[in-house]
């Protein structure tokens, strides 16, 4: 019985070491694990034109959409959230608030 357990232990270590070596050797150039292949490139414009004095208060991305929170100068006293589709770059919505 003790001999059988010793043999099983040795076989287990051999399988463990073989699996680790196999994964290390074959993990380098697998294109399916490249995260850049799974994220489509965006076509958002490089510049979002804002009036002078406007400030970007925050940017958030979720579910393929980009949300840009803009605060306009004191004279306008309003804020706006611009919603862009990250796949097409189109402006989907402008949510305006008045203070």
C-alpha angles and dihedrals in degrees: 000000000000091000091052092051091048091052091048090050093051092047090049092053091048091052091047095050092044091052093049093049092047093052094046093049095046100039100078108079106023106135092197090070094051106111093202089067092060097049114074115224115255124236097202115146113262091230130043108199114226129177117261111280095022115130133203105233096183147343125213132175124203136156095354094311131110118212118199117190110208127189115200125212120283094262091064093038094196140113130213137195114211115203119203130186103233094206097055104019091231122145104244101181147353114211110197128195129188124211 
